[in-house]
Amino acid sequence: MRDDPGATPLPLTFVGLALATTVYAGFETQILPTADFHTVGWLVVAVPVPTQFLAAAWAVVRGERAPALASSVLTATWLAIALATITSPAGAPGPTKAEGLLLFVSAAGMVVAAATAIAEGRRVATAVMLTTTARFVLTGVSGFTHVQSWTTAAGVVGFVLAAVALAGAFLVGQPSALSRS
């Protein structure tokens, strides 16, 4: 792993995560109207997916295992969810059961990334990855139950995740000793 200050792809990963989780949280909490359902999918395909793909490739090149794994899981998850959003009719609260199952597996992938981040001493990254895990699990539950309260809870945690991810992007982007990713 390289020690170049500011060279980690984590800020890019976390900003992409904040963007994706915010637009979905807006829909889940009914801030955005049902008419915006497909737009949410297109927005995620257009911005967070390529951002996180770039961060994943950057992390692989740098040999940063936790960022590479987290960015890859996030890229694949958001792309799959966005494509499902684009191609599905706006309907019941929460994702489909198939999407819910994907989110459970993605949550497990984020746990692996968080464990790797812990082993690498990346405290901030670990916090963001574990918050992402909680968000994916709640969204997966909303997909299996199709109960609005679960969907709203997932959306609220999505907004919390956006704040945690943006704070994480700021912290790991700083060259000080306190910014250990």
N, C-alpha and C positions, 0 to 999 in steps of 0.2 A: 504494500500500500504506500502510495506517495504521501509526503507530508507537506505539499505545497499549500500554503494558506489560501483559502477561498476557492480552491480548485475542485472541491467535492461537488458531485452532481446533486447532492441532497436538496439544496435550495430550489433547484429547478423541479425536482420531483415533488417537493412539498407545495410549491405554488400551483403546479398542475393538479395536485390532489385537492387543494383548496378550491380551485375553479370547478372541478367536476362535482365535488360534494356539495358545493353551494347551489348550483343550478338544480341538482336533483332534490336537495333539501327544500328549495323553493317550491318545487312541485309537490313534494310529499306533505309539506305543511299547508298546502293550498294557498300559498302566497301567489303562486303562478296559476293562471287559469288552465283548465283542461285543454283549451285550444293551443297552448304552448307545448303540449306533450312531445310532439315530433321535433320541435325546435330545440328542446332540451337535448335530445339525442344528437342532433346535428352540431350543436355547440360543443358538446363533449368530443365528438369525432374531430372537429376542426381545431380545437386548442389543447385541451389536456392530454388527449391520446398522443399526438405527435411530441408534445413537450415531455411526457414521461418516457416515450420511446427513445428520444434523444438522450435523456438522463440515464436510461438503462444501458444504452450503448456506451455512453461516456463512463459509467461505473465499471462495465466489463473491461474496457480498455485500461482503466486505472487499477484494476484488480481489487476493487472495493466490493466485497461479497455481499454485505447487508444491503447497501444501496442498489446493487445490481439486481438482487432478488426482489426487493421491495418495488423498485421501479418496473421490473418486468411483470410482476403480479398485478400491479396497478394498471399498467398499459393494457394487458390482456383483459382484465376485469372490466375496465371502463369501456374498452372497445366493444366487448360482447354485450354489455348492458346497453350501450348507446345504439348498437345495431338493432337490438331487440326493441328498443324504444322507437326507433325510426320505422320499423316494419310492423309494429303491432298497433292495433286500435287502442285509443285511450279508453281505459275501462276501470276495472276494479282497483281499489287502492293497493299499492304495492306491486312488486314485480310478479311474474309468473312463478310457478313452482320450480320450473327448470332454472330460471334465473336465481331463485332462492337457493337452490342446491349449488349452483356455481358460486354464489356469494359465501356459502358455508366453506367451500373448498378454498376460496380466495382468502377467507379469514384464517384458515389453517396455514396457508402460505405466508400470510403476514405474521403469524405467530413464529414460524420458522425464521423469517427475516428479523423479527424482534429478538429472538434468541441469539441469532448471529450478531446482531447489533450489541446485545449485552456482552457477549464474549469479546467484541472488539472495543468495548468501553464507550459506546456511543449512546449516552444517556438521553439526549434530546431526540435522536432518531428512534430510540426504543419507545419513548412516550408517544410519538406520532404514530408509529406502527401499531402499538397496542390500542390507541384510540381508533385507528382505522379498523382494527379487528372488531371492536365493539360496534362500530357503524355497520360493517358488513353483516355481522350476526343479526343485529336488529332488523336490517333491511331484508335479510333472508327469512326471518320469522314473519315479517309482514307479507312476504310472498307466499308463505305456506298458509297463513291465516286469513289473509285479505280482510283484516279488521283495521279500520281507519286509525284506531288508537296506536296500534303497532307501527303503522306507516308514519304517523305524526311523530312518534317517539324516535323512529329512525331518522326523520328529517331534522328534529331538534339536535340529535347527536351529530348529524351531518353538519349543522351549523357550528357546533362545538368543535368538531374535527377541523373545519375550515380555520377557525381561530387558532387552534393548536398547531395546525400545519403552517400557517403564516408566521406564527411566533417561532416555530422551528426553523423555517426558512431564514428568518432574520438571525436567529442565534447561530446556526451552523455556517452562515455566510460571513460571520465576524471573525477576524483573525486572532482574537484574544484567547487566552487560556480558558476562559469561562465558556467559550463556544464549542467545546468538545462535542462533536456530532454524535 
